Amino acid sequence: MTRSAVRYLVLGVATATAIATSVTLAATPDAAAVVEQGQGQAQRSEQGNANAQGPQLVCGTRDLDPDTADAVEEYTRRVLARSGDTFLTASHNIPVYIHRIHASNGSGGVVTSQQVSDQMNILNSAFGGSSFSFTLVAITDTNNSTWFTAGPSTTAERDMKQALRQGGSNALNIYTTNMGGGLLGWATFPSSYASRPKMDGVVLLYSSLPGGSAAPYNLGDTATHEVGHWMGLYHTFQGGCQKNNDYVSDTPAERSPAFGCPIGRDSCTGVRNYGLDPIQNFMDYTDDSCMDEFSAGQVARMNAQWTAYR
């Protein structure tokens, strides 16, 4: 599949964008303070074992508990219901800062300028139907072995981000590392920015960038997936076959993450659960070559989350 074959479901973007431009950023709900990245590794491994078809490298972004997720939804609804305010970050052109982390002796974590350029192109292509775009502002290089292998919710991650993060609430900071632990990366959600602004951003396995060695996750869509979280999207399998699952109505429910590219997979059946599993959605766990879309509902959600929290 060529990158030009990527499909986008973008119905309703204009409506979501129009709503987004009329609301201001306000104080986040108390529940948002607990929205943070975490490993959740045991749960994801159990979910994925039954259908794994390749290396089980997964996302380290923690799924929200139902109470926190509901609080985020309620706050977003309240913000969008307001009128007459000025949207704080009306521009949907997102400044990007890429921080390449290496071992203390300068070895490891090689990410070339061409890979960075290719990754930016992939992000702009993947989010092209969402009204958002990405512009590279700066690249930094840091030699620190502790940061190079930092895991989510660790002191090393905190120290790295507090030292390196740049820009305001609208700035995307990407850290390329070799975190290990079977992880491809992780991200913070928009709702955690107000309480922990320095922790905001995305961490990526350096070899997942385009042309890296982390096949089949080396076409650049690990970044697409993690930036999706940073924009407010959940995994398509969050909540399994339950009613709310990922809080997007047009992504069919999915009992567990899909690996490989299992065409025709249908893990949630019955009257309430329409459609095959969204294995081609950027927010699943399938191979990079399999995923190629955001749904219209996800696009609307990104716009709403940007309005409420960025």
Disulfide bonds with the S-S distance in Angstrom:
Cys241-Cys268 1.88
Cys261-Cys290 2.12
